[in-house]
C-alpha cells in the first residue's frame, strides 16, 4: 500500500485553499536516550537507519520526520522519514516542491539560508516567511539579493509566522499517537 498515493487522494478531497504552508522536521526516537547512550559505546544498534543528530535539545538518536503541511486545513501534504543525521537541505527541496502552489511558505530559523531563499524565489510563486537565525553572525552587506528580500518579507509578515505553530501542534499529536518518544 502506497501511503503517499493515499495521502494525495485525501488531499484532493480537501479544499486546502493554497494560502499558508509550513515545513519542519522532528526527531522520532527509536529507543530511550539512556539505551542509545549505552549501546553507543559498543556501536551495536538494532536499527541501522537511525543515527545521532544535534538539535536544539542536544544530541538525539533516531530518525527524522520531514513534513510539509497546509496550515489552514492542517492537512499533511508530504512527508519523508530519513536517518536523523541527514542534512535538512537534501529533503527540504522535496518539501518545498510539495507546497509550491501556496502563497506563503513558513519555516523556522533552521531553514534561514540563501540556498533556501534562492530555490523558493526562483522555482515557486510563494513568498517565504522564515524566522531569523540569531546564532549566525550575518553581515548585511554579505547577503545575497534573495536573502535580503527574505529579511524584508519577514518583517512585513511577522504576524503570519505565528501560523507555523500549527505544524508544531501536529508534531505533538503525532508524537503522542505514535508514541514517538521511543519506538522499539
Secondary structure, 3 states (H helix, E strand, C coil): CCHHHHHHHHHHHCCCCCCEEEEEEEEEECCCHHHHHHHHHHCCCCCCCCEEEEECCEEEEEEEEEEEEECCCCEEEEEEEEECCCCCHHHHHHHHHHCCCCCEEEECHHHCCHHHHHHHHHHCCCEEEECCCCCCCCCHHHCCHHHHHHHHHHHHCCCHHHHHHHHHHHHHHHHHHCCCCCCC
